């Protein structure tokens, strides 16, 4: 089968690789769509920290925001999985340690991460294998396009949940990329008022379309201030700024991160009685993401700019958008093309 393989920084190509075979407890999924994520780009350009601390190495098959159909079931697997449309958890814990047994498998020390950690092959391929314990079945109302958005959507649901979004809450989201715009939709769906900051004014019409009350390049004062500030950027200066902007007694939610430390003033955090929450992984929010999407509470498909084939992935990793792409920031891949 065909798969996109990154062999070194800024170097990748399509290879013919062996088809996966379902082992005990596993199924094989025929991939329908894969989302290209900022993490994938970091692996491609060599900046991803996992490449420098031994958690990952080249060559690597990327792709973790996927959806597809089960086409093969291995030993000890219920054969009724075959034909079901699914998405999968990216974080695959050992299932035996105290963290896994406490439903925190996304923090398991020995976890695999699809297309990211410990050499587990990703979904930028025609097929992939995965254990059934990490699968979620999709309802018919969720299309292939939407299915590939469940995982990033689950991250956004977790952001909104950590922000305690509800009617009366005023939330400032820093970052008008995919996760920022998704987080805005979930916060709004929960009843909050959302304002956004971005560096690219071309993204502002989409921010307003998904329900943000305002979108600007700088923080704008509002009556009553911001109860919550959410950082969905790769800018290490934002967490410190968020502590200054959020109302005393408020919350700061951090999901944006890059390879550089983001120092904050802990005394300011204490003196302003601020709660800071970090979000790692979509794992605890996957079912909620599916439920919100199936109920039409969020319209994440608005964020898809284009769907490309495997032959166009290299261009996408190099930052080249298809000429026909719409305003949405998310690029999906159809590996059959």
C-alpha positions, 0 to 999 in steps of 0.5 A: 500500500502507499504511505507518506513517510518522513525520512529526515527534516524537511524530507518526505515522500510516498513509499510502497509499504507492507499492508498492516495485519490485525494482531490479537485485539486489533483491527485494520482500518481503511483510512478515509480522511486524515487531518494535517496537524501542527504537530505533524508539521513540527515532525516534518521540519524537525522541531518536535521535541520528541525527536530530540529526547528519544521518544520518536525518530525518523523515518516516521509515518505521520497522521493522527487525526483520522477516520475510516472503516474497519476492514479486518479483525484479528484474533479475539476481536468481535467480527462485528467491528468489520464495516463500522466507521470509526475514529481512534484515540491517539494516546494508547496507554499500556492498560496496566499502570495506575494511570491507565487504570485511573482512566488517564491512559493519555499520561501513561509513561509507556504509551504509544501515540499514533504517528507520533510516539514510540514508532507507532505508524500513523494514518497518512497511508491507505490502511492502519492497524489499531487495538479495538480498545482505542476505537470509537464508532461514528454515527451515520450523521458524521461524514468522513470529513467530520470524522477526521475532525473528531480528535482535534474537536475533542481537544477543543471540547476539553479546552471549553470544559476546562474554561468552565464555559457557560452563560455569563462567562466572557472568554478571550481566545488567543489564536485564530487557527484550527484549535482556536476556532474549534475552541470558540465553537465549543465555548459558544455552544456551552453558552459563553461569550467569546472574543478572539485575537489573531495575527492574521486578519484574513481569519477574522471573518471566519471567527465571526462566522463561527460565533465570536463576538469580536476578532482583533490583533490586540486585546480589546478591553470589555465591560467586566473583563475576561473571566477566562483567557485561552492560549491556542498559539505557538507563541511562548510570550502569551501565557504571561500576557494571559495572566495580566489580562484575565480577571482576578479569580479567573482561569487561564487554559493552555493548549498551544505549545511549541518547543520553547519554554513559556515562563510565567510570573508565579507570584502574579498568578498567586496574587491575582488568584488565577487558576491555570489548566494545561490540556494534553490530548483529546482522549478524555473528550472524544465521545463528547466531541462526537456527541456535540458534532452529531447533535449539530451543536458545533459546525467544525466542517466550516474550518476545512479549507481543502481535501488533498491526496497523498501526492500533495502532502509534501506541499502541505507540509511546506506550507503551500495551500491548494489554489482552490482552498477555501478560508478554513485553516484545516487541510484534510488528506484522502489517502485513496487519491 
